[in-house]
Amino acid sequence: MMLIAGLTTAIALGAVFIAIGYRLFHSGGSVVTTADITAALPKGARVASTAVAGDQLVVTLDIGGATEIRTFDAKTLKPIGRLKFVNEP
């Protein structure tokens, strides 16, 4: 009975160590890198707010009384989309 219990414990510990080793060496590209990126704003624009939604960075701009929302990919900081709000005359 002790032999069976010892072998079961050894197999369980081996499985845990294999799982930990696999996760350490196969991270799947989740390494965080930093980059310095400069985004040019239109003349007279100001950042009204910023937020993170899932894997997206959302920046709200006030451009001469018009509101614009720009979204970026949080990992690569590449632009995803732009939404403009303007007042009707």
C-alpha positions as CSV (number, residue, x, y, z in Angstrom):
1,M,0.0,0.0,0.0
2,M,2.9,2.4,0.8
3,L,4.4,1.6,-2.6
4,I,1.1,2.5,-4.4
5,A,0.7,5.8,-2.4
6,G,4.4,6.8,-3.0
7,L,4.1,6.1,-6.8
8,T,0.9,8.1,-7.0
9,T,2.4,11.0,-5.2
10,A,5.6,10.9,-7.4
11,I,3.5,10.9,-10.6
12,A,1.3,13.8,-9.4
13,L,4.4,15.9,-8.4
14,G,6.0,15.1,-11.8
15,A,2.9,16.3,-13.6
16,V,2.9,19.5,-11.7
17,F,6.6,20.2,-12.4
18,I,6.1,19.4,-16.1
19,A,3.1,21.8,-16.3
20,I,5.1,24.6,-14.6
21,G,8.1,24.0,-16.9
22,Y,5.9,24.0,-20.0
23,R,4.3,27.3,-18.9
24,L,7.7,28.9,-18.3
25,F,9.3,27.9,-21.6
26,H,6.3,28.2,-23.8
27,S,4.9,31.6,-22.8
28,G,3.2,32.2,-26.2
29,G,4.6,35.7,-26.8
30,S,3.2,37.2,-23.6
31,V,6.4,39.0,-23.0
32,V,5.8,42.7,-22.3
33,T,8.0,45.0,-24.2
34,T,8.1,48.8,-23.9
35,A,8.3,51.2,-26.7
36,D,8.5,55.0,-27.0
37,I,5.8,56.1,-29.5
38,T,4.9,59.6,-30.3
39,A,1.4,60.3,-31.6
40,A,0.8,63.7,-33.4
41,L,-2.4,65.4,-32.5
42,P,-4.2,68.0,-34.7
43,K,-3.4,71.6,-34.0
44,G,-5.5,72.9,-31.1
45,A,-6.5,69.4,-29.9
46,R,-6.4,68.3,-26.3
47,V,-6.8,64.8,-24.7
48,A,-10.1,64.8,-22.9
49,S,-9.8,61.3,-21.4
50,T,-8.2,57.9,-21.8
51,A,-9.4,54.4,-21.0
52,V,-8.5,50.7,-21.4
53,A,-11.2,48.4,-22.7
54,G,-10.1,44.8,-23.1
55,D,-7.1,44.8,-25.5
56,Q,-7.8,48.3,-26.7
57,L,-6.6,51.8,-25.6
58,V,-9.3,54.4,-26.1
59,V,-8.3,58.1,-26.3
60,T,-11.0,60.9,-26.4
61,L,-9.9,64.1,-28.0
62,D,-11.4,67.6,-28.1
63,I,-10.6,69.2,-31.4
64,G,-11.9,72.7,-31.6
65,G,-15.3,71.8,-30.1
66,A,-15.7,68.5,-31.9
67,T,-15.1,65.2,-30.1
68,E,-13.1,62.4,-31.6
69,I,-12.5,58.9,-30.2
70,R,-9.4,57.1,-31.3
71,T,-8.7,53.4,-30.5
72,F,-5.4,51.7,-30.4
73,D,-4.3,48.1,-29.9
74,A,-3.0,47.9,-26.3
75,K,-0.1,45.5,-27.2
76,T,1.2,47.1,-30.4
77,L,-0.2,50.6,-30.0
78,K,-1.2,50.6,-33.6
79,P,-4.3,52.6,-34.5
80,I,-7.5,50.5,-34.9
81,G,-10.2,53.0,-35.5
82,R,-11.4,56.6,-35.3
83,L,-14.9,57.9,-34.5
84,K,-15.7,61.6,-35.0
85,F,-18.6,63.5,-33.4
86,V,-19.5,66.9,-34.8
87,N,-22.2,69.4,-34.1
88,E,-24.7,70.1,-36.8
89,P,-24.9,73.7,-37.9
